């Protein structure tokens, strides 16, 4: 019993926070309405009030605050009449409406102290006045008790026998508002915070990468240090002899120089050691920093996650009670069965979805399940059942299925409404699919109910339900079979998730695979791959399993692998494993899933993306899909060539281009044609790369930051080593003097972007190289 | 009548004489706030209300198993946004290569994505009633995606229609 009261108390607190928000919105919209808005705007304000009072009504019923519920219900009636233009607003009505909002607010704040007689009178006033307003018969504020907040009470002359005592509204001391220590934060703010905390994670990963870079520098320094001490030890004899000679005064100028050089190396050797020590210190410090900041970031992220994800059961407490209370009211017998309430979901989603789910459940009770006697007539068990099943789907979504075994949605009735509202002929409706008709229930103002009961039938609910779900990035659909029942399927995103992932390279592109989904990572000699019925297979735990190319499945052109070894990932379980051929494995790390927006609702083989420490975006593979894809015939082809010797002489081309799209395009064209391509982002970068590598040709843009294509060409020509290097300028500058300038600085060819043609470029390169 | 009232009435009279009715041109009724951009040498515009920001394109990750018009994905302050090549989407003929360096991020009805542009010209106001709408013969873009063409040959795209297009929603099962 104690537990139940505790629970009710908790429920009440949540309700109060929500109700206060509803009231605030209502009164804000009411004020807007008072300021003579345009008809169009007025409709919107009315609609807003309508929705708020509707949800207030629903939630107050759930917490058993019957006074608020009945007032809200009457209020909703007025808004409904306004919506349909059955009545006009006037100052008096506005006054009443505002007073009602105050009344509900007072009722809210008296849930603990209990409703006093003054409040009771105000409630009965409201319940008398509101229906009058709704009927358009309201003239003046009627007071049974002369309650008015602001004006002094003047006894009504007609009512000569007022209450014995002059009623002065008791000076109710303004109690501190009865809210718990919570604040409401808009989800968009939380979203932003989340995104930023997620970015912190890539910061952490960035740290780790930096430390790794430092280690590489240290390794290089070590090599330098070793080499120089080797030389020093081998030259120490020489130095001694030379120094003896110097003392004896018998030394040539060259020998003296040699002494200087050896002494310099001696000095630089110890200097390198100092640098090394400094670097070691910096590295130590960085590692510490990285650990502590990593820890802080983890804690922060955990905290945010805690704010964000909660089990479904958090909102489900209220459901059984609602179903029980309602079914009693209707004289129905209903079992409410919940499954999967431990499923965790983003709290923001849960908060938003609570009311829509409650609404659907209420509808199941109200319309779905029949009365016991009718059920018996139909040969169904006397007791109806509402299933509430929460399930985690493969594509990191959550499915909430609310179903009943009731009478189903009345399609014929829906057709009638459709014809009436949409002005479509009966023949036209016959052509409409059942699914489309069923979806029609989500439109505002549609109801198949003949009676407006106190909880449903106004046709507003389902529109809100759909709106809320779609705002969350979810979907809702309905299935219904006459006399079998109705089922609402709601798919919701899961939002924030992190997991361990392995970073791999496939056909030159990076991808992440969830570590948990990987059965084994294997490095195999190509000889171990044997074909069975022309299909590649490998051995896995003494069993033969198929081997497919991940590149092929991802519709990429796999890179040719010249080595004897191949890297294989094994996915799948239950003796149904499949090997996937990849280029290489980079490493394992913590990965944060970033979901795509609605535009990429579902991409084959890809479940989302993540951001690496370097800031690079990497797609996350959907292993479930990959296994499915691997079973398609096209995936089976696998090309495994062990190249004995490459027939074609490798031609290296440097592409210098500041625009990433053009860079990618040029790279693609040239690589497809068989060139090895290195890219640079501007002239300076280009010239540095040119010096570092060995290239057979340069393809460059002209307009680039730091150093443009003309200057680059000039610089290349000025350098002795590169004076013969073929340079092709590709540019949007099409004026003839630009072209002349290009030739002047020494470019071999000049291609104008606007009439760029890849065969043109390839032809020119072929000729030049 | 007090002097004060008298002065007031004179001032009112003067005010009445001097007041000029603000010409209710059709301008006020149908002005479209637009962002103008260049795509392959052609000038395009779209309604600013759908544009959330313009960013330079730095690095792009190709996304396998998606249609060709999706060039890849980028990270915009923690959000993953896909980048669309409008030319490929509309099936416009490829005319060489261009400097697609800018991304205009547009959003409507939960669909958010970036489209590539060569250059952003700036904000412009376009009079709706001066738009020539029957332009099937002029551009290759399907009529549904175009609000019209101005006298200055500015093609005004119907971004809402574009973002609501089913072809844009990738929802593929294996």
Interface residues (C-beta under 8 A of the other chain):
Chain A: X194 X195 X196 X198 X199 X470 X471 X473 X509 X554 X555 X556 X594 X595 X596 X597 X598 X599 X600 X601 X602 X603 X604 X605 X606 X608 X609 X611 X615 X616 X617 X618 X619 X625 X628 X629 X658 X659 X660 X661 X662 X664 X665 X666 X703 X730 X732 X752 X753 X754 X755 X756 X757
Chain B: X41 X57 X58 X59 X60 X61 X62 X63 X64 X65 X66 X70 X71 X73 X74 X75 X77 X78 X79 X80 X81 X82 X95 X96 X97 X98 X99 X100 X101 X109 X110 X111 X112 X113 X116 X168 X169 X170 X171 X172 X173 X174
